[in-house]
Amino acid sequence: MNLLFLGNISLEHWFNNQTELFISPFGILVFITLYVIWVTLLLPGSWLSMVAGLIYGTFLGSIFVFLGALLGAILTFFCGRTFLRSWARKKLLLFPKLQSIEDLVFQEGLKFIFLTRLSPLFPFGFLNLAYGLSKISIRDFMIGILGILPGTILYCSLGSLAGEITKFDFTLANRSDWISFTFSLVGILATLGVAFFILRATKDSLSEIDKSF
């Protein structure tokens, strides 16, 4: 039992040290760079976004994640449009939905681009590749990236919520923190509710486009 307790203390100590590193200016730059690489390697960024929420909170976490995702998306887009074009076409064969993107973009324009960014059904990294292969303009591509904001805020809010829950014992011992904890929790839950509503509406809109197509 004592060994387990000591193990928990040492793990918590290690995590706190890592957190202190990442909240420094250098650590923030490292995190954004890591996110850029993560997106470029076509890896799912949901859990990394939650880590950002845990470390930086919902607001700052969302900003840093968005910057990393934006830079990674631009890099992947240009790779798909230039020297990785043939490789990207082979990769997209794994995702039948993404293969029809060029026709749908031509038919629906920026509306479709924005909806696919809002929807969690389309893998972010592969979507960047698919748009690189299409005739989408750089302008529309950049505007469409704004559609990832609700999902980004959602995942960062989940990470922030996890952080608040881990502090619950401390909050119980310090009654003065109850008001701050309650407002934080209500704010996070409200953000989750709004993001969920937006994502649900996006799914319905994409279904209608798919049927009409």
N, C-alpha and C positions, 0 to 999 in steps of 0.2 A: 504493500500500500504506500509506504514511504517512498519507494523507488518510483512508483507511478506519479506521486505528488511532485517529486524532484524533477521527473521527466517533463511534466507539464510546465513547471516553473522555467526550466531551461529552454523549452520550446517557445514559451511566451517571451522570454528574454531575447531569444534569437529573432523572433518575428518583430519585436519592438525595435531592435537594432536595424533590421532591414527597412522598416518603415521610416526610421529617422534618415536613412540614406536616401530613400526615394522622395522624401519631401524637401530635400535640398535642391537648389537650382540645377546642379549637376545631375541629381537623381531624376528630376523631371525630364531633363533632356535625354537621359538613358531610357526612361520609360517610353517616351514618344518614339525614339529610334527603334526600340524593341517592337513597338506596335507596328511601325512601318514595315519592318522585316517580316513580322508575323503575317500581315496582310499580303505582302508580296509573295510569300511562300504558300498562299492560298489556304491558310489555316483558319478555322473558325475563331472569331475574336470575342465570343460572348463571355467566356470565363475570365479572359484578360480584362474585359470591360468591368466585370464585377470586382476584380482585384483593384482596379482604379478607383471604383466607388468606395471600397473598403479603406484604401489608403488616403485618398484625397477628398472623399465626400462626393455627393451627387453633382454639385455645381462644377467644381474644379476638375473632378474626374471626367465628366462629360466633355469639358473643353479639351483636355489632354488626349482623350480617346478620339475625339473628332479630328484633331490635328493629325494624329498618327494615322487614322483611317483615310483622311483626305490625301496625305502625301503618299501612302501606300497604294491607294486607288489610282492616283495619277501615274505612278511608276508602273503599275500592272497594266493600265490602259495603254500606255505607250509601248510596253513590251509586246502586248498582244497585237498592236497595230503595226509593229516593225519586225524585229528579228525573231520573235517567238510566234509568229503568225501560224505557221504550219503545225507547230507543237500545240498551240492553243486550240486549233480546230479538232485535233485528235482528243484532247482532254475534254472538250465540250460534248463529245459523243456520250459521255457518262451521264449527261444531264439533258434528256430530251426536251424539257421545257425551254431550256436556254437556246436550243437550236433554231427556234422560230422567232427569236427576238428581233432579227433584222426586219422581217415583214411587219411585226407588231409595232416597232418603232416608226416605220414608214407610215403605218396606218393611224396610230394614236399619238405619235410625237412625244413631246415633253411630259404629257400626262402619264403615259405608260412608264417612262423612265422613272418618274417620281414615285409612282405606285410600287414599282419593283424594288425601289430603295426602301420604301416604308415596310414592305412585306418581309417577314423572317423566312418565308418559304424559298426565297432565292438566295443561294450562298453568295456572300458579299464578294469574295475574291474571284470566283468564277464569273460572276456578273460583270466585274471589271474587265475580264478577258473578253467576254462576249461582246461588250460594248466597244472594245478595241477592234474587234473583227468587223463590226457593223459600220455603217456610214454616218453614225451619229456625230454631230459637231462637238468640238471641244467645249463650246459654250453650254450646250444642253447637258453634256456630261457633268460639267462642274456644278450647274444649277441643280441637277438631279441628286447629287451627293447630299444636299441638304435634307433629303428624305430619310437619311439614316439617323437624324437627331432624336426622334421619339424612341427608337429602339436603343440608341446609345444611352439616353437618359433612363430608360427602363432598366437596363442591365447595371448601370452605375448605381441606381437607386436600390437594387437588390443587394449589391455589395455593401452599400452604406447601411442598409437595414441590418445586414449580418453583423456589421461593426457595432451598431447600436445595441443589438441583442447581447453581444459578448460583454458589453459594459453594464449590463443590467444589474449584476450583483453590486458593482460599485455604486450605481445609482441608488439602490436600496439602502446602502449604508450612508449615503449623503443625500438627505432629503431635499437639500437646496437645488440639486440637479434634476429633480423630478419634473419641474416645469419645462426646462430646456429639453429633456429627454422626450416628454410628451409632445411638444411642438415639432421636434425633429421627426418623431415617429408618424405623426399625423401628416406632415408634409411629404414624407417618403411614400406613405400609403396613398395619398392623393395623387402624387406623380405616377405611381404604378397604375392607378385606376384610369387616369387620362391616357397614358401610353397604351394600355390594354385596349381601351375603347378605339383609339386611332388605328391600331393594328387590326382589330376586328373589322372595322369599316373598310380598311384597305383590302383585306381578304375578299370581302363581298364585291368590291369594285373590280378586282382582278378576275373574279369568277365571271362577272358579267361581260368583261372584255373577251375572255377566253371563249365564252359561248357565242358571242357575236362573230368572233373570228372563225 
